[in-house]
């Protein structure tokens, strides 16, 4: 499939898949979407709900460009958080695509350029440290292969949309997400379709509709 790196409305990059007419991140602003959906409604919400003293364990469904991992790393450093980050991806982006992404520039994070590169250059399926506070592993696997049980505090569900990959938004997948979370754990996603919400509820989640990021009216947050 033909792919190209494009700029979104907030000036940050995403990858556009022409055959699907689908972007890795919102065309209305990749960085804005990531901060709203995954940081504000996910990580910050978790920190407000719990007195976090130990490591926060995060599972990202769709590691992709590494944007969500990067902003989580920046917040961990800023707020002295300890994070154990698992990024799952079936089809890793190409090194040539990573070179064109402008997240370091747009986030004024020149001091973290080496860490961002390390995220992409380190081998799959092995733990590595970005700092004493942030360790991560990239897991090269398909989402229907995830079999973690009661492990994670937070899931960033950032799969391609149901329009192009409906098989990623089913009860089967969300049951795996439910099983992977600890009791009280949270899943956040940019999606708000009724079929997605119903699939989550069928698996036992308590689901909230929340204001969406720029260009999107609503998003979902599901709690175990």
DRENSE-28539 format. One line per field, with one value per atom (N, C-alpha, C, O): residue in three letters; chain; x, y, z. Coordinates in steps of 0.1 Angstrom, whole numbers. Each point is the difference from the previous one (the first is absolute). Layout:
BEGIN
type c(ALA, ...)
mol c(A, ...)
east c(X, ...)
north c(Y, ...)
up c(Z, ...)
//
This chain:
BEGIN
type c(UNK, UNK, UNK, UNK, UNK, UNK, UNK, UNK, UNK, UNK, UNK, UNK, UNK, UNK, UNK, UNK, UNK, UNK, UNK, UNK, UNK, UNK, UNK, UNK, UNK, UNK, UNK, UNK, UNK, UNK, UNK, UNK, UNK, UNK, UNK, UNK, UNK, UNK, UNK, UNK, UNK, UNK, UNK, UNK, UNK, UNK, UNK, UNK, UNK, UNK, UNK, UNK, UNK, UNK, UNK, UNK, UNK, UNK, UNK, UNK, UNK, UNK, UNK, UNK, UNK, UNK, UNK, UNK, UNK, UNK, UNK, UNK, UNK, UNK, UNK, UNK, UNK, UNK, UNK, UNK, UNK, UNK, UNK, UNK, UNK, UNK, UNK, UNK, UNK, UNK, UNK, UNK, UNK, UNK, UNK, UNK, UNK, UNK, UNK, UNK, UNK, UNK, UNK, UNK, UNK, UNK, UNK, UNK, UNK, UNK, UNK, UNK, UNK, UNK, UNK, UNK, UNK, UNK, UNK, UNK, UNK, UNK, UNK, UNK, UNK, UNK, UNK, UNK, UNK, UNK, UNK, UNK, UNK, UNK, UNK, UNK, UNK, UNK, UNK, UNK, UNK, UNK, UNK, UNK, UNK, UNK, UNK, UNK, UNK, UNK, UNK, UNK, UNK, UNK, UNK, UNK, UNK, UNK, UNK, UNK, UNK, UNK, UNK, UNK, UNK, UNK, UNK, UNK, UNK, UNK, UNK, UNK, UNK, UNK, UNK, UNK, UNK, UNK, UNK, UNK, UNK, UNK, UNK, UNK, UNK, UNK, UNK, UNK, UNK, UNK, UNK, UNK, UNK, UNK, UNK, UNK, UNK, UNK, UNK, UNK, UNK, UNK, UNK, UNK, UNK, UNK, UNK, UNK, UNK, UNK, UNK, UNK, UNK, UNK, UNK, UNK, UNK, UNK, UNK, UNK, UNK, UNK, UNK, UNK, UNK, UNK, UNK, UNK, UNK, UNK, UNK, UNK, UNK, UNK, UNK, UNK, UNK, UNK, UNK, UNK, UNK, UNK, UNK, UNK, UNK, UNK, UNK, UNK, UNK, UNK, UNK, UNK, UNK, UNK, UNK, UNK, UNK, UNK, UNK, UNK, UNK, UNK, UNK, UNK, UNK, UNK, UNK, UNK, UNK, UNK, UNK, UNK, UNK, UNK, UNK, UNK, UNK, UNK, UNK, UNK, UNK, UNK, UNK, UNK, UNK, UNK, UNK, UNK, UNK, UNK, UNK, UNK, UNK, UNK, UNK, UNK, UNK, UNK, UNK, UNK, UNK, UNK, UNK, UNK, UNK, UNK, UNK, UNK, UNK, UNK, UNK, UNK, UNK, UNK, UNK, UNK, UNK, UNK, UNK, UNK, UNK, UNK, UNK, UNK, UNK, UNK, UNK, UNK, UNK, UNK, UNK, UNK, UNK, UNK, UNK, UNK, UNK, UNK, UNK, UNK, UNK, UNK, UNK, UNK, UNK, UNK, UNK, UNK, UNK, UNK, UNK, UNK, UNK, UNK, UNK, UNK, UNK, UNK, UNK, UNK, UNK, UNK, UNK, UNK, UNK, UNK, UNK, UNK, UNK, UNK, UNK, UNK, UNK, UNK, UNK, UNK, UNK, UNK, UNK, UNK, UNK, UNK, UNK, UNK, UNK, UNK, UNK, UNK, UNK, UNK, UNK, UNK, UNK, UNK, UNK, UNK, UNK, UNK, UNK, UNK, UNK, UNK, UNK, UNK, UNK, UNK, UNK, UNK, UNK, UNK, UNK, UNK, UNK, UNK, UNK, UNK, UNK, UNK, UNK, UNK, UNK, UNK, UNK, UNK, UNK, UNK, UNK, UNK, UNK, UNK, UNK, UNK, UNK, UNK, UNK, UNK, UNK, UNK, UNK, UNK, UNK, UNK, UNK, UNK, UNK, UNK, UNK, UNK, UNK, UNK, UNK, UNK, UNK, UNK, UNK, UNK, UNK, UNK, UNK, UNK, UNK, UNK, UNK, UNK, UNK, UNK, UNK, UNK, UNK, UNK, UNK, UNK, UNK, UNK, UNK, UNK, UNK, UNK, UNK, UNK, UNK, UNK, UNK, UNK, UNK, UNK, UNK, UNK, UNK, UNK, UNK, UNK, UNK, UNK, UNK, UNK, UNK, UNK, UNK, UNK, UNK, UNK, UNK, UNK, UNK, UNK, UNK, UNK, UNK, UNK, UNK, UNK, UNK, UNK, UNK, UNK, UNK, UNK, UNK, UNK, UNK, UNK, UNK, UNK, UNK, UNK, UNK, UNK, UNK, UNK, UNK, UNK, UNK, UNK, UNK, UNK, UNK, UNK, UNK, UNK, UNK, UNK, UNK, UNK, UNK, UNK, UNK, UNK, UNK, UNK, UNK, UNK, UNK, UNK, UNK, UNK, UNK, UNK, UNK, UNK, UNK, UNK, UNK, UNK, UNK, UNK, UNK, UNK, UNK, UNK, UNK, UNK, UNK, UNK, UNK, UNK, UNK, UNK, UNK, UNK, UNK, UNK, UNK, UNK, UNK, UNK, UNK, UNK, UNK, UNK, UNK, UNK, UNK, UNK, UNK, UNK, UNK, UNK, UNK, UNK, UNK, UNK, UNK, UNK, UNK, UNK, UNK, UNK, UNK, UNK, UNK, UNK, UNK, UNK, UNK, UNK, UNK, UNK, UNK, UNK, UNK, UNK, UNK, UNK, UNK, UNK, UNK, UNK, UNK, UNK, UNK, UNK, UNK, UNK, UNK, UNK, UNK, UNK, UNK, UNK, UNK, UNK, UNK, UNK, UNK, UNK, UNK, UNK, UNK, UNK, UNK, UNK, UNK, UNK, UNK, UNK, UNK, UNK, UNK, UNK, UNK, UNK, UNK, UNK, UNK, UNK, UNK, UNK, UNK, UNK, UNK, UNK, UNK, UNK, UNK, UNK, UNK, UNK, UNK, UNK, UNK, UNK, UNK, UNK, UNK, UNK, UNK, UNK, UNK, UNK, UNK, UNK, UNK, UNK, UNK, UNK, UNK, UNK, UNK, UNK, UNK, UNK, UNK, UNK, UNK, UNK, UNK, UNK, UNK, UNK, UNK, UNK, UNK, UNK, UNK, UNK, UNK, UNK, UNK, UNK, UNK, UNK, UNK, UNK, UNK, UNK, UNK, UNK, UNK, UNK, UNK, UNK, UNK, UNK, UNK, UNK, UNK, UNK, UNK, UNK, UNK, UNK, UNK, UNK, UNK, UNK, UNK, UNK, UNK, UNK, UNK, UNK, UNK, UNK, UNK, UNK, UNK, UNK, UNK, UNK, UNK, UNK, UNK, UNK, UNK, UNK, UNK, UNK, UNK, UNK, UNK, UNK, UNK, UNK, UNK, UNK, UNK, UNK, UNK, UNK, UNK, UNK, UNK, UNK, UNK, UNK, UNK, UNK, UNK, UNK, UNK, UNK, UNK, UNK, UNK, UNK, UNK, UNK, UNK, UNK, UNK, UNK, UNK, UNK, UNK, UNK, UNK, UNK, UNK, UNK, UNK, UNK, UNK, UNK, UNK, UNK, UNK, UNK, UNK, UNK, UNK, UNK, UNK, UNK, UNK, UNK, UNK, UNK, UNK, UNK, UNK, UNK, UNK, UNK, UNK, UNK, UNK, UNK, UNK, UNK, UNK, UNK, UNK, UNK, UNK, UNK, UNK, UNK, UNK, UNK, UNK, UNK, UNK, UNK, UNK, UNK, UNK, UNK, UNK, UNK, UNK, UNK, UNK, UNK, UNK, UNK, UNK, UNK, UNK, UNK, UNK, UNK, UNK, UNK, UNK, UNK, UNK, UNK, UNK, UNK, UNK, UNK, UNK, UNK, UNK, UNK, UNK, UNK, UNK, UNK, UNK, UNK, UNK, UNK, UNK, UNK)
mol c(A, A, A, A, A, A, A, A, A, A, A, A, A, A, A, A, A, A, A, A, A, A, A, A, A, A, A, A, A, A, A, A, A, A, A, A, A, A, A, A, A, A, A, A, A, A, A, A, A, A, A, A, A, A, A, A, A, A, A, A, A, A, A, A, A, A, A, A, A, A, A, A, A, A, A, A, A, A, A, A, A, A, A, A, A, A, A, A, A, A, A, A, A, A, A, A, A, A, A, A, A, A, A, A, A, A, A, A, A, A, A, A, A, A, A, A, A, A, A, A, A, A, A, A, A, A, A, A, A, A, A, A, A, A, A, A, A, A, A, A, A, A, A, A, A, A, A, A, A, A, A, A, A, A, A, A, A, A, A, A, A, A, A, A, A, A, A, A, A, A, A, A, A, A, A, A, A, A, A, A, A, A, A, A, A, A, A, A, A, A, A, A, A, A, A, A, A, A, A, A, A, A, A, A, A, A, A, A, A, A, A, A, A, A, A, A, A, A, A, A, A, A, A, A, A, A, A, A, A, A, A, A, A, A, A, A, A, A, A, A, A, A, A, A, A, A, A, A, A, A, A, A, A, A, A, A, A, A, A, A, A, A, A, A, A, A, A, A, A, A, A, A, A, A, A, A, A, A, A, A, A, A, A, A, A, A, A, A, A, A, A, A, A, A, A, A, A, A, A, A, A, A, A, A, A, A, A, A, A, A, A, A, A, A, A, A, A, A, A, A, A, A, A, A, A, A, A, A, A, A, A, A, A, A, A, A, A, A, A, A, A, A, A, A, A, A, A, A, A, A, A, A, A, A, A, A, A, A, A, A, A, A, A, A, A, A, A, A, A, A, A, A, A, A, A, A, A, A, A, A, A, A, A, A, A, A, A, A, A, A, A, A, A, A, A, A, A, A, A, A, A, A, A, A, A, A, A, A, A, A, A, A, A, A, A, A, A, A, A, A, A, A, A, A, A, A, A, A, A, A, A, A, A, A, A, A, A, A, A, A, A, A, A, A, A, A, A, A, A, A, A, A, A, A, A, A, A, A, A, A, A, A, A, A, A, A, A, A, A, A, A, A, A, A, A, A, A, A, A, A, A, A, A, A, A, A, A, A, A, A, A, A, A, A, A, A, A, A, A, A, A, A, A, A, A, A, A, A, A, A, A, A, A, A, A, A, A, A, A, A, A, A, A, A, A, A, A, A, A, A, A, A, A, A, A, A, A, A, A, A, A, A, A, A, A, A, A, A, A, A, A, A, A, A, A, A, A, A, A, A, A, A, A, A, A, A, A, A, A, A, A, A, A, A, A, A, A, A, A, A, A, A, A, A, A, A, A, A, A, A, A, A, A, A, A, A, A, A, A, A, A, A, A, A, A, A, A, A, A, A, A, A, A, A, A, A, A, A, A, A, A, A, A, A, A, A, A, A, A, A, A, A, A, A, A, A, A, A, A, A, A, A, A, A, A, A, A, A, A, A, A, A, A, A, A, A, A, A, A, A, A, A, A, A, A, A, A, A, A, A, A, A, A, A, A, A, A, A, A, A, A, A, A, A, A, A, A, A, A, A, A, A, A, A, A, A, A, A, A, A, A, A, A, A, A, A, A, A, A, A, A, A, A, A, A, A, A, A, A, A, A, A, A, A, A, A, A, A, A, A, A, A, A, A, A, A, A, A, A, A, A, A, A, A, A, A, A, A, A, A, A, A, A, A, A, A, A, A, A, A, A, A, A, A, A, A, A, A, A, A, A, A, A, A, A, A, A, A, A, A, A, A, A, A, A, A, A, A, A, A, A, A, A, A, A, A, A, A, A, A, A, A, A, A, A, A, A, A, A, A, A, A, A, A, A, A, A, A, A, A, A, A, A, A, A, A, A, A, A, A, A, A, A, A, A, A, A, A, A, A, A, A, A, A, A, A, A, A, A, A, A, A, A, A, A, A, A, A, A, A, A, A, A, A, A, A, A, A, A, A, A, A, A, A, A, A, A, A, A, A, A, A, A, A, A, A, A, A, A, A, A, A, A, A, A, A)
east c(8, -8, 9, 10, -14, 7, -2, -11, 22, 0, 9, 10, -14, 8, -1, -11, 21, 0, -6, 4, -14, -7, 0, 2, -6, -2, -14, -9, 6, -14, -2, 9, -22, -4, 9, 1, 4, 8, 15, 9, -6, 14, 8, 11, -16, 7, -3, -10, 19, -1, -9, -3, -1, -6, 3, 5, -8, 1, -13, -10, 8, -12, 1, 9, -19, -1, -10, -12, 17, -9, -11, -11, 14, -9, -12, -11, 13, -11, -6, -10, 17, -4, 0, -10, 20, 1, 13, 11, -11, 12, 3, -8, 21, 4, -5, -4, 3, -5, -10, -1, -6, -10, 6, 10, -17, 4, -2, 5, -13, -3, 11, -1, 11, 11, 5, -7, 18, 5, 4, -5, 12, 5, -12, -1, -8, -12, -8, -5, 3, -9, 7, -7, 20, 7, -1, -2, 5, -1, -14, -2, -8, -14, -5, -4, 5, -5, 8, -6, 19, 8, 6, 1, 3, 5, -11, -1, -7, -10, -10, -3, -3, -11, 4, -7, 20, 6, 9, -3, 15, 11, -4, 1, -5, -3, -12, 0, -10, -12, 5, -5, 14, 4, 7, -2, 11, 7, -9, 2, -13, -10, -8, -4, 2, -9, 8, -6, 19, 8, 12, 6, -2, 12, 12, 3, 2, 10, 14, 6, -1, 13, 9, 12, -18, 8, 0, -5, 11, 1, -14, -8, 5, -12, 3, 9, -17, 2, -10, -13, 18, -8, 1, 12, -23, 0, -5, -11, 19, -5, -3, 8, -21, -4, 1, -8, 19, 4, 11, -2, 14, 12, 3, 3, -4, 0, 12, 12, -14, 10, 8, 11, -16, 7, -4, 5, -15, -4, -5, 4, -13, -6, 10, 0, 10, 10, 9, 4, -1, 9, -7, 7, -19, -6, -2, 1, -3, -1, 13, 1, 10, 14, 2, 6, -9, 2, -7, 5, -18, -8, 6, 0, 5, 6, 12, 2, 6, 12, -4, 5, -15, -4, -6, 1, -9, -7, 5, -6, 18, 7, -8, -2, -4, -8, 9, 10, -13, 7, -10, -11, 16, -9, 6, 12, -20, 4, -9, -13, 18, -8, 2, 11, -23, 0, -7, -11, 19, -6, -2, 10, -22, -3, -2, -8, 14, -1, 2, 10, -19, 1, 8, 7, -7, 7, 8, -5, 18, 8, 2, 0, 0, 3, 14, 9, -6, 14, 9, -5, 18, 10, -1, 2, -4, -1, -12, 1, -12, -11, 2, -3, 10, 3, 9, -2, 11, 9, -8, 5, -17, -7, -10, -6, 4, -9, 6, 12, -20, 5, -4, -1, -1, -5, 10, -4, 17, 10, 0, 0, -1, 0, -13, 1, -13, -12, -2, -7, 13, -1, 11, 1, 8, 12, 7, 4, -1, 6, 13, 3, 5, 13, 9, 7, -8, 8, -4, 7, -19, -6, 1, -6, 13, 1, 6, -5, 15, 7, -10, 0, -8, -10, -10, -4, -1, -10, 6, -7, 19, 7, 2, -2, 5, 2, -13, 0, -11, -13, -2, -5, 10, -2, 11, -2, 14, 12, 2, 7, -11, 2, -8, -11, 17, -7, -13, -3, -6, -13, 1, 9, -19, -2, 12, 3, 3, 10, -2, -1, 2, -1, 12, 11, -13, 11, -5, -12, 22, -3, 3, 10, -19, 2, 5, 7, -10, 5, -2, -6, 10, -2, -15, -4, -4, -14, -9, -11, 17, -8, 7, 10, -17, 5, -11, -12, 16, -10, 4, 11, -21, 2, -10, -11, 16, -8, -3, 9, -22, -4, -5, -11, 18, -5, -10, 4, -16, -11, -13, -2, -7, -13, -9, 2, -12, -8, -8, -2, -1, -8, 9, -5, 18, 9, 3, 7, -12, 3, -7, -12, 20, -6, 4, -1, 5, 3, -12, -11, 14, -11, 2, 10, -18, 0, 14, 5, 0, 13, 1, 8, -17, 2, -10, -11, 16, -8, -8, -10, 16, -5, 3, 11, -21, 2, -3, -11, 20, -2, -5, 9, -21, -5, 0, -10, 20, 2, 2, 8, -17, 0, -6, -7, 9, -6, -16, -5, -2, -14, -8, 4, -16, -9, -4, -4, 4, -3, 9, -5, 18, 9, 5, 4, -5, 4, -11, 4, -16, -10, 3, -5, 14, 3, 8, 2, 3, 8, -9, 4, -17, -10, -11, -12, 15, -10, 0, 9, -19, -1, 12, 6, -1, 12, 12, 7, -5, 12, -2, 9, -21, -2, 0, 3, -7, 1, 15, 3, 6, 14, 5, 9, -14, 3, -4, 7, -20, -5, 8, 3, 1, 8, 14, 5, 0, 13, 1, 11, -22, 0, -2, -6, 12, -2, -14, -6, 0, -13, 2, 9, -19, 1, 8, 1, 5, 8, -9, -12, 19, -8, 6, 12, -21, 3, -6, -11, 20, -5, 2, 10, -19, 1, -7, -9, 14, -6, -14, -7, 4, -12, -12, 1, -13, -12, -12, -12, 14, -11, -9, 6, -18, -9, 3, -1, 6, 3, 13, 1, 8, 12, -4, 4, -13, -4, -8, 2, -10, -8, 9, -2, 13, 9, 8, 2, 1, 7, -9, 4, -16, -10, -2, -1, 0, -2, 11, -2, 14, 11, 1, 9, -18, 0, 5, 0, 5, 4, -11, -11, 14, -8, 5, 12, -21, 5, -6, -12, 21, -4, 3, 10, -20, 3, 6, -6, 17, 6, 2, -1, 3, 3, 12, 10, -10, 10, 11, -1, 12, 10, -4, -11, 19, -4, -5, 7, -18, -5, -9, -5, 3, -8, -8, 5, -18, -9, 1, 0, 2, 1, 11, 5, -2, 10, -5, -10, 16, -4, 11, 12, -17, 9, -7, -12, 18, -6, 8, 13, -20, 6, -3, -12, 21, -2, -4, -3)
north c(-12, 12, 13, 0, 9, 13, 8, 2, 3, 8, 12, 0, 11, 12, 7, 0, 7, 9, 13, 7, -2, 12, 9, -5, 17, 9, 1, 1, -1, 2, 15, 8, -5, 14, 7, 12, -19, 6, 1, 4, -8, 0, -12, -1, -9, -12, -11, 1, -10, -10, -12, -2, -4, -13, -8, 6, -19, -8, -2, -4, 7, -2, -12, -2, -7, -12, 3, 0, 1, 5, -10, 4, -17, -10, -1, -3, 7, -1, 14, 1, 10, 13, 2, 5, -10, -1, 6, -3, 10, 5, -7, -6, 6, -6, 9, -6, 19, 9, 9, 1, 7, 9, 10, 6, -3, 10, 14, 10, -9, 12, 4, 11, -20, 3, -12, -5, -1, -12, 1, -7, 18, 2, 4, -5, 13, 5, -13, -1, -7, -12, -9, -5, 3, -9, 5, -8, 21, 5, 0, -3, 6, 0, -14, -3, -6, -14, -8, -6, 6, -10, 6, -7, 20, 6, 6, -4, 13, 7, -10, -1, -7, -9, -13, -8, 5, -13, 1, -3, 7, 1, 9, -4, 17, 9, -4, 1, -7, -6, -10, -1, -8, -11, 6, -5, 15, 6, 7, 0, 6, 6, -10, 3, -14, -10, -8, -5, 3, -8, 7, 9, -12, 6, -9, -10, 14, -9, 2, 10, -21, 0, -10, 2, -12, -10, 3, 10, -19, 1, -1, -9, 18, -1, -9, 2, -12, -9, 3, 0, 4, 4, -9, -4, 0, -8, 9, 5, -4, 8, -10, -8, 9, -8, 8, 8, -10, 7, 10, 12, -18, 9, 10, 11, -16, 9, 9, -5, 18, 10, 3, 6, -11, 2, 13, 3, 4, 13, -1, 7, -17, -1, -4, 4, -13, -4, 12, 2, 7, 11, 10, 5, -1, 10, -6, 7, -20, -6, 0, 3, -5, 1, 14, 2, 8, 14, 4, 7, -12, 2, -7, 5, -17, -7, 7, 1, 4, 8, 12, 4, 3, 13, -2, 9, -20, -2, -10, -4, -1, -10, -12, -6, 1, -13, -11, 1, -13, -12, -8, -4, 2, -6, -13, 0, -10, -13, 0, -2, 4, 2, -11, -4, -2, -11, 5, 4, -3, 4, -11, -7, 3, -11, 5, 9, -16, 4, -13, -7, 5, -11, 4, -9, 22, 4, 13, 11, -13, 12, 10, -4, 17, 10, -1, -6, 11, -1, 11, 11, -14, 10, 12, 11, -12, 12, 9, 12, -18, 7, 7, 12, -19, 6, 13, 10, -11, 12, 12, 11, -13, 12, 6, 10, -17, 5, 11, 1, 9, 13, 2, 11, -22, 1, 7, 8, -11, 6, 15, 7, -3, 15, 6, 11, -17, 6, 0, 9, -18, -1, 7, 0, 7, 7, -10, 4, -16, -10, -5, -12, 21, -3, -9, -8, 11, -8, -15, -8, 5, -13, -7, -11, 17, -6, -14, -9, 7, -13, -11, -11, 15, -9, -4, -12, 22, -3, -10, -10, 13, -9, -14, -10, 9, -13, -8, -12, 19, -7, -8, -11, 17, -6, -10, -10, 13, -7, -13, -9, 9, -12, -12, 2, -14, -12, -2, 4, -11, -3, -11, -9, 8, -10, -1, -11, 22, 0, 14, 10, -11, 12, 9, -5, 18, 10, 12, 2, 5, 12, 13, 1, 8, 14, 9, 9, -12, 7, -9, -11, 15, -8, -1, -9, 18, 1, -7, -3, 0, -5, -11, 1, -13, -11, -5, 2, -8, -4, -13, -4, -2, -11, 2, 3, -5, 0, -15, -8, 5, -14, -1, 6, -14, -2, -11, -12, 15, -10, 6, 12, -21, 5, 1, -7, 16, 3, -12, -1, -8, -12, -11, -11, 14, -9, 5, -7, 18, 5, -8, -2, -3, -9, 3, -8, 21, 5, -1, 1, -4, -1, 9, -2, 12, 8, 7, 0, 6, 5, 16, 6, 0, 14, 9, -4, 16, 11, 8, 5, -5, 9, -6, -4, 5, -4, 12, 6, -3, 9, -8, -7, 8, -8, 9, 8, -10, 9, -7, 3, -13, -8, 8, 11, -15, 6, -1, -9, 18, 1, -12, -7, 6, -11, 0, -10, 21, 1, -8, -7, 6, -7, -13, -10, 9, -13, -3, 0, -4, -3, -11, -1, -8, -12, 4, -8, 20, 5, 6, 4, -3, 7, -9, 4, -17, -10, -4, 4, -11, -5, -9, 1, -8, -9, 8, -3, 14, 9, 7, 0, 5, 7, -9, 4, -16, -10, -2, -2, 2, -1, 12, -1, 13, 12, 0, 3, -7, -1, -10, 4, -15, -10, 6, -4, 12, 5, 11, 2, 5, 10, -5, -10, 17, -2, 5, 8, -12, 5, 15, 4, 4, 14, 6, 12, -20, 4, 7, -3, 11, 8, -2, -1, 1, 0, 13, 4, 3, 12, -1, -6, 11, 0, 12, 6, -3, 12, -4, 9, -22, -4, 3, 1, 0, 2, -7, 3, -12, -7, -8, -5, 5, -8, -15, -6, 1, -15, -2, -11, 20, -1, 0, -8, 18, 1, -12, -5, -1, -12, -12, -8, 7, -11, 1, -10, 22, 2, -4, -7, 12, -3, -15, -6, -1, -14, -8, -11, 17, -7, 4, -6, 14, 4, 13, 4, 4, 14, 9, -1, 11, 12, 10, 4, 2, 8, 14, 2, 8, 14, 6, -3, 12, 8, 14, 6, -2, 12, 9, -4, 17, 9, -5, -3, 4, -5, 10, 12, -15, 9, 9, -2, 12, 9, -9, -9, 13, -6, -12, -7, 3, -11, 3, 5, -8, 4, -8, 6, -19, -8, -11, -2, -3, -12, -8, 3, -15, -9, -3, -1, -1, -4, -12, 1, -12, -13, -4, 0, -3, -4, -14, -4, -4, -13, 0, -10)
up c(0, 0, 0, 7, -15, -1, 13, 4, 2, 12, -2, -7, 14, 0, 12, 7, -2, 12, -4, -10, 17, -3, 13, 11, -12, 12, 3, -9, 22, 5, 3, -1, 6, 2, 11, -1, 10, 10, -3, 8, -21, -5, 3, -5, 12, 3, -10, -7, 5, -10, 3, 11, -22, 1, -12, -10, 9, -12, -6, 7, -20, -7, -9, -8, 9, -8, -11, 3, -15, -11, -3, -3, 2, -4, 10, -4, 16, 10, 3, 6, -11, 3, 16, 5, 1, 15, 4, -6, 18, 6, 13, 6, -3, 13, 12, 10, -13, 11, -7, -12, 20, -5, -9, 3, -15, -9, 7, -5, 15, 7, 10, 6, -5, 9, 8, 9, -14, 6, 15, 8, -5, 14, 8, 12, -17, 8, 4, 11, -21, 3, 10, 9, -10, 9, 14, 10, -8, 14, 5, 12, -20, 5, 4, 11, -21, 2, 10, 10, -11, 8, 12, 10, -10, 12, 9, 11, -16, 8, 5, 12, -21, 3, 5, 6, -8, 5, 11, 12, -14, 10, 11, 12, -15, 11, 8, 12, -19, 7, 10, 11, -15, 8, 13, 11, -14, 12, 9, 12, -17, 9, 8, 12, -18, 7, 11, 10, -12, 9, 5, -7, 19, 6, -5, 6, -17, -7, 7, -1, 7, 6, -8, 1, -7, -7, -15, -4, -3, -15, -6, 4, -14, -8, -12, -7, 5, -11, -11, 2, -14, -11, -12, -4, -2, -13, -11, 1, -11, -12, -11, -5, 0, -11, -13, -3, -4, -12, 2, 1, 1, 3, -11, 3, -15, -12, 0, -1, 0, -1, 13, 0, 11, 13, 7, 10, -16, 5, 15, 9, -7, 13, 10, 12, -16, 10, 3, 11, -21, 2, 10, 9, -11, 8, 15, 9, -8, 13, 7, 12, -20, 6, 5, 11, -19, 3, 13, 9, -7, 12, 12, 11, -13, 11, 5, 12, -21, 5, 7, 11, -17, 6, 14, 9, -7, 12, 9, 10, -13, 9, 1, 11, -22, 0, -4, -8, 13, -4, -9, 4, -16, -11, -5, -4, 2, -7, -12, 2, -14, -12, -10, -4, 0, -10, -12, 0, -12, -12, -10, -4, 1, -9, -14, -2, -7, -14, -9, 1, -11, -9, -12, -6, 2, -12, 3, -2, 6, 4, -12, -11, 15, -10, -5, 7, -19, -6, 6, 4, -3, 4, -8, 5, -18, -9, 4, -2, 7, 4, 14, 1, 8, 13, -2, 7, -17, -2, -4, 2, -8, -5, 11, -2, 13, 10, 8, 3, 0, 6, 14, 5, 2, 14, 9, 9, -10, 9, -2, 10, -23, -3, 6, 7, -10, 4, 16, 5, 1, 15, 7, 12, -20, 6, 9, 12, -17, 9, -6, -1, -3, -6, 9, -5, 18, 9, 1, 5, -10, 0, -14, -1, -8, -13, 0, -7, 15, 0, 6, -4, 14, 6, -10, -1, -7, -11, -10, -4, 0, -10, 6, -7, 20, 7, 0, -2, 4, -1, -13, 1, -12, -12, -4, -7, 11, -4, 8, -4, 17, 9, -6, -5, 7, -5, 6, 12, -19, 5, 10, 0, 9, 10, 10, 5, -2, 11, 8, -6, 19, 8, -2, -2, 3, 0, 8, 2, 3, 8, -8, -7, 9, -6, 11, -3, 16, 11, 12, -1, 13, 12, 3, 8, -13, 2, -10, 2, -14, -11, -7, -6, 7, -8, -9, 3, -14, -9, -8, 0, -6, -9, -12, 2, -14, -12, -3, -2, 1, -2, -14, -3, -5, -14, 0, -1, 2, 0, -5, 0, -4, -4, 12, 10, -10, 12, 5, 12, -21, 4, 7, 3, -2, 7, 14, 7, -3, 13, 11, -1, 10, 10, 14, 9, -6, 13, 9, -4, 17, 10, 12, 7, -5, 12, 2, 11, -22, 0, 0, 7, -15, -4, 8, 3, 0, 6, -11, 3, -15, -10, -14, -3, -6, -14, -9, 1, -10, -11, -12, -5, 2, -11, -13, -2, -6, -11, -13, -9, 7, -12, -12, 2, -14, -12, 2, 7, -13, 2, -5, -8, 14, -3, -15, -5, -1, -14, -9, -10, 14, -9, 7, -7, 20, 7, 11, 12, -16, 10, 9, 11, -16, 9, 12, 9, -8, 12, 10, 11, -14, 9, 5, 1, 1, 3, 15, 7, -3, 13, 3, 12, -21, 2, 4, 10, -17, 3, 13, 8, -5, 12, 12, 11, -13, 11, 4, 12, -22, 3, 7, 9, -12, 6, 15, 9, -7, 13, 9, 11, -17, 8, 3, 11, -19, 1, 11, 6, -3, 10, 14, 3, 7, 14, 3, -8, 19, 5, 2, 6, -12, 1, -12, -1, -7, -11, -11, -1, -7, -10, -14, -2, -8, -14, -6, 3, -10, -7, -15, -5, -3, -15, -6, 6, -18, -7, -6, -3, 3, -7, 9, 12, -18, 7, -6, 4, -14, -7, 10, 10, -12, 8, 1, 10, -22, 0, 9, 6, -6, 9, 14, 9, -5, 14, 4, 11, -19, 3, 2, 9, -17, 1, 13, 7, -3, 13, 12, 9, -10, 11, 1, 11, -22, 0, 7, 4, -4, 6, 15, 7, -2, 14, 4, 12, -22, 2, 4, -4, 13, 2, -10, 1, -9, -11, 1, 2, -4, 0, -14, -6, 2, -12, 5, 10, -16, 5, -12, -12, 14, -11, -8, 6, -19, -8, -3, 5, -12, -3, -12, -5, 1, -11, -12, -4, -1, -12, 3, -10, 22, 4, 12, 10, -11, 11, 12, 11, -12, 12, -1, -11, 22, 2, 11, 7, -5, 10, 11, -4, 16, 11, 7, 4, -3, 5, 13, 0, 10, 13, 4, -1, 5, 5, 15, 6)
//
